[in-house]
Amino acid sequence: MPTAARCRRSMPGEVIVAETPLLQVEGLEVRYGAIEALKGVSLEVRQGEVVTIIGGNGAGKSTLMKTISGLEPAAAGRVLFEGRDITRLPGHLRVPLGIAQSPEGRQVFPDQTIRDNLLLGAYHRNAGAAELEADLKLQFETFPRLQERQRQMAGTISGGEQQMLAIARALMSRPKLLLLDEPSLGLAPLVVRKIFGVIRDLKARGVTILLVEQMANQALAVAERGYVIETGRITLQGRGADLRRDPKVRAAYLGEH
């Protein structure tokens, strides 16, 4: 279960201020008919953290991310964001609160240009032209290849470039919480290194990230904390460095026996 909101020790006469996790998931259950995809999942993400979720295919990782972003309904349990219960809030209303997802499989708009894909990421903000241009400039600095091809249709660029576009599109919403679902999926090793380089840069900038990733070693290396999910349940949790040393994790997910 997530820990209770932390309180720092106060000086005499000082008010104690509780530190509420940015995201809290409590006893989450999701069902597809008779199939129970998530079975009482609980986790938390605090402001400025990178937290990763690892697990095998079909363990429930993407279902969890979709439920947090509002794309899948919860059968039981709660999702809280900044202390607010958003369990029943539709997905399109979670984006303005500060939750943005770069989905598994990228899912860019193939018949729109790279630039238009990015602008669609900021659709809810009612931002002026100058503000949007400043945000586009920031994304182009992070992903120079997108600037080179900004007038190109998104469906014609490589898988790695589409992944960069999906992340940049999510960042255009100025999220408080960035959900990255399998960002390395189907990419060449060189591109994977670039993607994880971007994740490290975002971490250095203070972006809060919940990362689902098949490349467990790289994911745990970049994350402060991690959770292992198996058949819809959290079976292990801890600091990323500790999980990398755990014999069970090493045998099951790091290819060491």
C-alpha positions as CSV (number, residue, x, y, z in Angstrom):
1,M,0.0,0.0,0.0
2,P,1.2,3.6,-0.6
3,T,2.7,5.1,2.5
4,A,0.7,7.8,4.3
5,A,1.3,11.4,3.4
6,R,4.6,12.4,4.9
7,C,5.0,15.2,7.4
8,R,8.3,17.0,8.0
9,R,9.4,17.7,11.6
10,S,8.5,21.3,12.4
11,M,10.3,23.9,14.5
12,P,8.5,25.2,17.6
13,G,5.4,27.2,16.6
14,E,5.7,26.2,13.0
15,V,2.8,24.5,11.1
16,I,3.5,21.0,10.0
17,V,2.9,20.7,6.2
18,A,2.0,17.3,4.8
19,E,3.7,16.1,1.6
20,T,1.1,14.4,-0.4
21,P,2.2,12.2,-3.3
22,L,1.5,13.6,-6.7
23,L,-0.1,10.3,-7.7
24,Q,-1.6,7.7,-5.5
25,V,-3.1,4.4,-6.7
26,E,-4.9,2.5,-4.0
27,G,-6.2,-1.1,-4.4
28,L,-6.9,-0.7,-8.1
29,E,-8.8,-3.5,-9.9
30,V,-9.6,-3.6,-13.6
31,R,-11.5,-6.3,-15.4
32,Y,-12.1,-7.3,-19.0
33,G,-15.2,-9.4,-18.7
34,A,-14.3,-12.4,-16.5
35,I,-10.5,-11.6,-16.7
36,E,-9.1,-9.7,-13.8
37,A,-6.3,-7.6,-15.3
38,L,-5.3,-5.7,-12.2
39,K,-5.8,-7.2,-8.7
40,G,-5.5,-4.6,-5.9
41,V,-2.6,-2.6,-7.3
42,S,-1.2,0.2,-5.1
43,L,1.6,2.6,-5.8
44,E,2.7,6.2,-5.5
45,V,4.7,8.7,-7.4
46,R,6.1,11.9,-5.7
47,Q,6.9,15.2,-7.3
48,G,10.2,15.1,-9.2
49,E,10.6,11.3,-9.1
50,V,11.1,8.9,-11.9
51,V,9.3,5.7,-10.9
52,T,9.3,2.6,-13.1
53,I,7.1,-0.4,-13.5
54,I,8.6,-3.6,-14.8
55,G,7.0,-7.0,-15.6
56,G,6.5,-9.6,-18.3
57,N,4.1,-9.4,-21.2
58,G,0.5,-9.5,-20.1
59,A,1.4,-8.6,-16.5
60,G,-1.0,-5.6,-16.5
61,K,1.5,-2.7,-17.0
62,S,-0.2,-1.0,-19.9
63,T,-3.6,-1.6,-18.4
64,L,-2.4,0.2,-15.3
65,M,-1.1,3.2,-17.3
66,K,-4.4,3.4,-19.3
67,T,-6.4,3.4,-16.1
68,I,-4.3,6.2,-14.6
69,S,-4.8,8.3,-17.7
70,G,-8.5,7.5,-17.8
71,L,-8.6,5.3,-20.9
72,E,-9.7,2.2,-18.9
73,P,-12.4,2.2,-16.2
74,A,-11.5,0.9,-12.7
75,A,-13.7,-1.8,-11.2
76,A,-12.5,-1.0,-7.7
77,G,-9.9,1.1,-5.9
78,R,-8.9,4.7,-6.4
79,V,-6.7,6.9,-8.4
80,L,-5.7,10.2,-6.6
81,F,-3.9,13.0,-8.3
82,E,-2.6,15.8,-6.0
83,G,-4.8,14.4,-3.3
84,R,-8.0,14.6,-5.5
85,D,-9.9,11.4,-6.3
86,I,-10.0,11.2,-10.2
87,T,-11.0,7.6,-10.4
88,R,-14.3,8.4,-12.3
89,L,-13.0,11.4,-14.2
90,P,-12.9,11.0,-18.0
91,G,-9.5,10.8,-19.6
92,H,-9.9,14.1,-21.5
93,L,-10.4,15.9,-18.3
94,R,-7.3,14.5,-16.7
95,V,-5.0,16.1,-19.2
96,P,-5.8,19.7,-18.1
97,L,-5.1,18.5,-14.5
98,G,-1.5,17.7,-15.6
99,I,-1.5,14.1,-16.7
100,A,-0.1,13.3,-20.1
101,Q,0.7,9.9,-21.7
102,S,3.1,8.8,-24.4
103,P,1.3,5.6,-25.3
104,E,2.5,2.2,-26.1
105,G,2.9,2.0,-29.9
106,R,3.4,5.7,-30.2
107,Q,0.0,6.4,-31.9
108,V,1.0,9.6,-33.7
109,F,-1.4,11.2,-36.2
110,P,0.2,9.8,-39.4
111,D,-1.6,12.2,-41.8
112,Q,-0.6,15.3,-39.8
113,T,2.8,17.0,-39.9
114,I,5.2,16.7,-37.0
115,R,4.6,20.3,-36.1
116,D,0.8,19.8,-36.1
117,N,1.2,16.6,-34.0
118,L,3.1,18.7,-31.5
119,L,0.5,21.5,-31.5
120,L,-2.3,19.0,-30.9
121,G,-0.5,18.1,-27.6
122,A,-1.3,21.6,-26.4
123,Y,-4.9,21.6,-27.5
124,H,-6.4,22.2,-24.1
125,R,-4.1,25.1,-23.0
126,N,-5.6,28.1,-24.8
127,A,-2.0,29.3,-25.2
128,G,-1.1,32.2,-27.4
129,A,1.1,31.9,-30.5
130,A,4.2,33.2,-28.8
131,E,3.9,30.7,-25.9
132,L,3.3,27.8,-28.3
133,E,6.3,28.8,-30.3
134,A,8.4,28.9,-27.2
135,D,7.3,25.4,-26.3
136,L,7.9,24.1,-29.8
137,K,11.4,25.5,-29.6
138,L,12.0,23.6,-26.3
139,Q,10.9,20.4,-27.9
140,F,13.0,20.9,-30.9
141,E,16.0,21.6,-28.7
142,T,15.3,18.3,-26.9
143,F,14.6,16.4,-30.2
144,P,16.6,18.1,-33.0
145,R,15.5,15.5,-35.5
146,L,11.9,16.7,-35.2
147,Q,12.9,20.2,-36.0
148,E,14.6,19.1,-39.2
149,R,11.4,17.2,-40.3
150,Q,8.7,19.4,-38.7
151,R,6.9,19.8,-42.0
152,Q,7.0,16.1,-42.8
153,M,4.0,13.8,-42.3
154,A,4.3,11.9,-39.1
155,G,3.4,8.6,-40.8
156,T,6.5,8.8,-43.0
157,I,9.2,9.1,-40.3
158,S,11.0,6.2,-38.6
159,G,9.8,4.4,-35.5
160,G,12.4,6.0,-33.3
161,E,11.4,9.5,-34.6
162,Q,7.7,8.7,-34.0
163,Q,8.6,7.7,-30.4
164,M,10.4,11.0,-29.9
165,L,7.4,12.8,-31.4
166,A,5.0,10.9,-29.0
167,I,7.1,12.0,-26.0
168,A,7.4,15.6,-27.3
169,R,3.6,15.8,-28.0
170,A,2.9,14.7,-24.4
171,L,5.4,17.3,-23.1
172,M,3.6,20.0,-25.1
173,S,0.7,19.8,-22.6
174,R,3.2,20.9,-19.8
175,P,2.3,17.9,-17.7
176,K,2.9,17.6,-14.0
177,L,3.1,13.8,-14.5
178,L,4.4,12.2,-17.7
179,L,3.3,8.6,-18.3
180,L,5.8,6.8,-20.6
181,D,4.5,3.4,-21.8
182,E,7.1,1.2,-23.4
183,P,9.2,4.0,-25.0
184,S,11.8,1.5,-26.3
185,L,9.4,-1.0,-27.8
186,G,10.5,-2.1,-31.2
187,L,13.4,0.3,-31.5
188,A,17.1,-0.3,-32.4
189,P,19.6,-0.3,-29.6
190,L,21.1,3.1,-30.7
191,V,17.7,4.7,-30.7
192,V,16.9,3.1,-27.3
193,R,20.0,4.8,-25.9
194,K,18.9,8.1,-27.2
195,I,15.4,7.7,-25.7
196,F,16.9,6.9,-22.3
197,G,19.2,9.9,-22.7
198,V,16.1,12.0,-23.1
199,I,14.5,10.5,-20.0
200,R,17.6,11.3,-18.0
201,D,17.5,14.9,-19.3
202,L,13.8,15.2,-18.4
203,K,14.6,13.8,-14.9
204,A,17.4,16.5,-14.5
205,R,14.8,19.1,-15.4
206,G,12.5,17.9,-12.6
207,V,9.9,16.3,-14.8
208,T,7.9,13.7,-12.8
209,I,7.7,10.4,-14.8
210,L,6.0,7.1,-14.4
211,L,7.7,4.7,-16.8
212,V,6.6,1.3,-18.0
213,E,9.5,-0.4,-19.8
214,Q,10.6,-3.8,-21.0
215,M,14.3,-2.8,-20.8
216,A,14.3,-3.4,-17.1
217,N,18.0,-2.8,-16.4
218,Q,17.9,0.7,-18.1
219,A,14.6,1.6,-16.5
220,L,15.7,0.7,-13.0
221,A,19.0,2.6,-13.6
222,V,17.2,5.8,-14.3
223,A,14.5,5.5,-11.7
224,E,14.5,6.4,-8.0
225,R,12.0,3.7,-7.2
226,G,10.5,0.7,-9.0
227,Y,7.6,-1.7,-8.8
228,V,7.5,-5.3,-10.2
229,I,4.0,-6.4,-11.4
230,E,3.2,-10.0,-12.1
231,T,-0.2,-11.3,-13.3
232,G,-1.9,-8.1,-12.2
233,R,-0.3,-7.8,-8.7
234,I,2.6,-5.8,-7.4
235,T,5.0,-8.4,-6.1
236,L,8.1,-6.3,-5.3
237,Q,8.9,-2.6,-4.8
238,G,11.9,-0.6,-3.7
239,R,14.7,1.7,-4.8
240,G,15.7,1.2,-8.4
241,A,19.3,0.4,-7.3
242,D,18.0,-2.2,-4.8
243,L,15.8,-3.9,-7.3
244,R,18.6,-4.1,-9.8
245,R,20.5,-6.1,-7.2
246,D,17.6,-8.3,-6.2
247,P,18.3,-12.0,-7.3
248,K,14.7,-12.6,-8.3
249,V,14.6,-9.4,-10.5
250,R,18.0,-10.2,-12.0
251,A,16.9,-13.8,-12.9
252,A,13.4,-12.8,-14.2
253,Y,14.0,-9.5,-15.9
254,L,17.7,-8.8,-16.3
255,G,18.6,-12.1,-18.0
256,E,20.9,-13.3,-15.3
257,H,20.6,-16.8,-13.7
